[in-house]
Amino acid sequence: MSYKTRCERCTDADLEEVTKFATGVFDVDFEHYLPFIYAKDSGKGHEHLVVREDGQIAAAVLNSPVTLRVGDVDILTHGVGTVCVREESRGRGYMSDMLAECLIESSEQGAVLSILSGQRQRYGYYGYALTGIFANHRFGESSVRHECGEGPSKYTVRKAEDSDAGTLDAIMRTAPIYPLRRAEDFVTILKHDYRAGYLVFDGDRAVGYFVVGDSENQISELVLVPGASVKDFLLAFREMRGDEFWIEGNVFDVELKRELTTLCSDWSYYGGASVAILDFPKMLNAYGGLGCGLGLIPDGEFTIGIESHPFFDEIGISREGVTHGTFGISVKDGKFRAEPTDKNPDIALPYLRAAEYLFTPAPLWYPDSPKGARAVLPIPFFYPSQDKV
């Protein structure tokens, strides 16, 4: 790419300096908040970019690769995190430099999407749209008692240890979508945001795992093997933590989500993160293909025109038929297909609105949505919370 910024690539030897800088800007203990990135032996220093003034770090950002298995397809994603500029260096355009470098790197490496969390309007300038359908289920004393009984559960629970990585990985791979985690990182990833992983046992057999913080009752990741009892899991967690708790659901885990929705006191849905889509056909075919395989998307077809994003144009990563253009989307006999087309679009939208239109319930509020889009959309999108940086 010909676009030039003031960023420089870090090495692993720079990790301590970057960690100290980010800790000072955010007043967050990054070494323990995000240990799979900032623990001293993580080897993740090279995933950072910084801008220096007089040899000192003035701004820093993390651009960390995560491969997701979406059904039977692997897609490369990049998580952008720890975006920080020291107070005396703000207003000099360093955030634009850093996000440009992240997006250029992601594009050159073939990443399908770049994901971050942060203020929606701020990151919209750089091509990040609030997408996803995350479900949060609340359980209270009465819901568990009425739906599951008084107990006790036939399941037992214990905290996961590093030696459990193989078991955790095998359980995770029964889910319809999951990240490819290195065994040596698995338990550490579950510690993100001061949380911990716990294994669920039926006798001596591990039947699932979950992730929860020591001082909260919000389960951020739950995987139960096929055939495991959701009711016994709920009873076991109530015995462990008390009457009220919440479970974040993977929208593709159809049986688990259906049971949680049936048993909970109430639920809510929300956009999970801001995503810059760098390859619409690959993202649509991966997530749409999985949705069709699970029976979530009926037959239908439509054509959508997606405008290029100005920041993508500026930094030179816009590609017709990839980051923007006209795309035909169809589902026929349970097979999903998205590809560039020369047809006139049935609906045309700016880049950010198109991302929301495709991957959230937004079509409900577009009266001019074509009939085929109303059938096919929304395409479910999910990204695991523990792997967000």
Secondary structure, 3 states (H helix, E strand, C coil): CCCCCCCEECCHHHHHHHHHHHHHHHCCCHHHHCHHHHCCCCCCHHHEEEEEECCEEEEEEEEEEEEEEECCEEEEEEEEEEEEECHHHCCCCHHHHHHHHHHHHHHHCCCCEEEECCCHHHHHCCCCEEECCEEEEEECHHHHHHHHCCCCCCEEEEECCHHHHHHHHHHHCCCCEEECCCHHHHHHHHCHHHEEEEEEEECCEEEEEEEEECCCCEEEEEEECCCCCHHHHHHHHHHHHCCCEEEEECCCCHHHHHHHHHHCCEEEEECCEEEEECCHHHHHHHHHHHHHHCCCCCCEEEEEEECCCHHHHHHCCCCECCCEEEEEEEEECCEEEEEECCCCCCEEECHHHHHHHHHCCHHHHCCCCCHHHHHHCCCCCCCCHHHCC
